[in-house]
């Protein structure tokens, strides 16, 4: 079935309890922020609605909530680099230390140790963010191989099947970019771009194993996430009930927010720990295959950008990375 140990991944999560608590604080804080700002918008819209009839009040209440939700979403868009830098990459740094069976050095607290490691490897938030965006693009190109292979097979409905499978795999590989970052941290390379490039080539030459395990984890994580969503419908409905005007769309939205917070705080690190087990075990003793390097360079413009950065070496670490941001 799969090549990871669920017990081993849970054990790693238990040993990173300080970071799990940190993740829960951050992601549940974000969910609470959405609720409070959206609720404020609902209240303002409800108040404005008092100047009209019931239909006007319902409309203004809805738009008040929608504007509040959108405003907080805009704030989160601007802090996403910080979350990647401090929360996700930091947790990966601690998991790398533990997966190799090493104790935390010098008795340092996990979060402070992780902060030092991430700053040492990536220097600035925009460097890590740009690297992460390139890695995601290359992973998407590798995933597209599966669709390309299926579409040329002489099987009835192969194109439709390929489309469905490709959409599923795009969800499944959502955690792999952090495994690539883990390799960059694990190698202790001063050239994070080069380490990520090698990690992607190693991933490409073992894509069948990695995609299989990513698919199983997607089923597990999103299956559990759906259960959490159903459980959260009741408290979400209570929150909506306490809002002025009982914002009709709020129950589903807030339940989704709660489920997302649980997924981001607990389920994602579990999936990453599982994939790290598979990846590091699979690539052990391997060297990046030049043929796969050439194949990725041909199929992915983002891999070519990453390779150009890697050839630039250390001097690129602090360079402006604006050109690597998605359009």
N, C-alpha and C positions, 0 to 999 in steps of 0.2 A: 504493500500500500504506500506508505511514506517512509522516509529515511531519517526522520527526526525523532527525538525522545521527548514526549510530552512531559514526563516526570522531570527530565533534565532541564527543560525550559522553565517549568514552574519553580524548580529549585533555584535557578539563576534569578528569577524574579523575586523570590523570597530573600535572596542575599542582596538584592538591590532595593530593599524596602524604602530607604530614604528617598531614592529617586522615584519610586512608585508613588509615594506620598506627595512628592513635589509635582509629579505629573497630574495627580488627582486634583491638587490645589489649583494648578494652572488651568486645566481643561474644565473642571467644574466651575471655576471662577469665570471662565469665558461664557459658559452656558448661563450662569447666573446673570452675568452682565447683559447678555442678549435678552433675558427675561425682564430684567429691571428697566432697560432702555425701551424695549418694546412695550412694556406695561405703561411706562410714562407716556409714550406716544399714543397708546390706546386711551389713556385718561385725558390727554389734551384733545384728541379727536372727539371723545365723548362729550367733553365740555363744549367744544365748538358746535357739536351737533344739537345742543340745546337751543340754538338760534333758529332751528328749522323743524320740520316734521320728523316722524319716526324713520322714514326712509332716508332722509338726509343725515340723521344721527347715525344710522347703521353704516352708511357710506363713509362718513367722516371718521367713525371709530375704526373701521377697517383700514383706511388710508393712514390714520394716525399710527396704528400698529405697524403697518408696512414701512412707513418712513422711519420709525424708531428702529426697526429691525435692520433696515438698509444702512442707516447711519452707523450703527455698531459694527455691521459687516465691513463698512469702509475703514473703520478704525483697525479692525483685525487684519485687513489687507496690508496695512502699513506696518504692523508689528509681526508679520509672519516670518520675516527673516530672523528676528530675535528668538522666536519660539523654536525655529529650526536649529539655531545656533546653541541656545542654552538648554533646551529641553530634549529634543530628539538626538542631536549629535552628542550631547553630554551623556545621555543614557547609554548610547552605543559605545562610548569610550569606556564606561564602567563594565558593560557586558563583555567587551573585548578582553579586558583584564581578567575577568572571571572565567571566560571560556577557555583561556589558556592555563587555568589553575593557579593563577598568581594572586597573592594577597594584595590588598590595597597598600601602596607604598607609604612607609612612614606613619602609618596610622591616621592618615588624613581622612577627613570626612569625604564621602563619595562625591558630593556636589562640587566642593571646592577642587578636588582632584580632577574631576571631569572638566571643569571650567579651564583649568590650566592646560590640560591636554588639547582641548579644542582650540584654545587661543594659540598654542604652540604650533599646531598643524595648519590652521586656517587663517590665523591672524585677525581677519575682519569678517563681520557677518556677511558682507556682500560677496566675499570670495567663496565662502561656503555655499551661499545661495546660488551663485552662478554655476558652481561646480555641480550642485544638486540638479539644477535645471538641465544641464548638458547630459548628466547621467540618465535622467528620466527619458530624455529624447532618444538616447542610444538604446536603452532597454525597450522602448516602444518599437524601434526598428527591428530588434532581435525577435520580439514577439510577433511582428508582422511576417516573419519567415514562415511561421506555422500556417498562417492564412494563405500565403503564396504557395506552399506545398500542397495544401488541400485543394486549392482551386484548379490545379492541373491534373488532379486524379480523376480518372473516368468513372466517377460515382454519381448517380442521380442525386440532385440536390446538394452537391458538394459545395457550391458557392454559398448557398444559404447557411449550410452547416459551418463553413469557414467563417462567415460573418458573425454568427452566434458565438463560436469558439473564441474568435479574436476579441470580441467585446468582453467575454468572461475573463480571458487572460489579461486584458488590460486592467481589470479590477484586481486580479490575482497578484500581479507583479507590483502592486502599489507599495509593497514593503521592501522591495529588492534594492532600491536606491540607497537605503540606509545600510544594507549589507555591503554594498560597494564602498560606502564611507567607512564602514568598519574595517575593511581591508586596508584602506588608506591610513587609518589610525594604527592598525596592527603592525604594518610594515615599518612604522616610525620613519617614513620617508620625509625628507625636507621638501620634496616636490609632490604636493598633494595631487596635482594634475596628472603627473606621470603615474603615481600609484593608482589613481582611479582608472586611468587608461588601461593599465595592465589588468586590473581587477575586472574590467568590462570584457577584455579579450578572454580571460579565464572563464568568465560567466558565459560568454558566447560559445566557447568550445564545449561547455557542459550544459547547454541550454535545456536539453531534454530532461535531465535530472532536476534542474532548478525549476522549470515550469511545472513539472509534475507535482513537486512538493508545494510550490506556490499555489497551485490549483486546490490541493487538499486543504491548505491553510485558509484559502478564501472561503471555502465551504464551511469550515469550522468557525472562523471569525465572524462572517456575515450571518451564519446561522444563529450563533450566540447573540449577535447584535440585534437580530430580529426579535429574539425572545426578550431581550432587555427592553426593546421598543414597546412590546406588548405590555410588559410589566409597568413601564413608565407612563402608560396612557392614563392610569388612574390619578397619580399625583399631578400630571400635566393638566388634567381636566379640573382638578381642584384649584390650581393656580389660575386657570382661565376663569373659573367661577368667581374668584375673589377680585377679578379685574372689573372695572366699571364697563357696563355694556356687554360683558361676557363675550369677548372677541371670539367669534365662531371658529376661525381658522387656527386659533392658538393651540388647541389641544394636540393636533397632529404635529404642529411645528415644534412645540416644547417637548413633546415625547421624543421626536427625532433629535432634538438638541441633547436631551439627557442620554439617549442611546449613543449619540456621537461622542459625548464626554466619556462614557464607560469604554467605548471602543478605543478612543485615543489614549486614555490613561492606563487601561489594563490589557485590552485584547491586542493592540498593536505591538507593545513590547514583547508579549508572548510570541506573536508571529515572527518578530524579528529574531528573537532568541532561537526559535526553531530553525529559521532559514540560515542563521549564522552557523549552527551545528552542521547543516547539510553542506553549505558552501565551503567552509574551511576543511571539512573532511574530504569533500570531492576533489578540491584543487591541491590537496597535499601532495607534494613531490612533483607537481606539474609546472611547466614553464609556459608563458604566453605563446600561442601558436602563431607564427608569422602569417600563415594563410588566413587565419581568422582576423588578424590585425588588418590585413589587406581587404578582406571582405567587408569588415565594418567601416573601413575608410571609404569604400566604394558606395555602400548603401546608406550611410548616415552623415549628413552635413555637420551634425552636432559632434559626432566622433572626430571629424576632421578639425573642428574648432578646439576640441579637448586635446587632441594630439598636438596642435600648434601651441597651445598653452604649455603642454608638457615639455615640448622642445625648448620653450623659453626658460624653464627651470625656476630656480628660486626667485629670480628677479620679478617674476610675474605674480608672486604671492601677494604683494601689496599693490599691484597695479589696479587701475580702474577697470571694473568688469562690466560696465554698463552695456557694452556691445553684446554680452552674452545673455542678457535678460530677454525673456520671451517678448515678441512684438505685441 
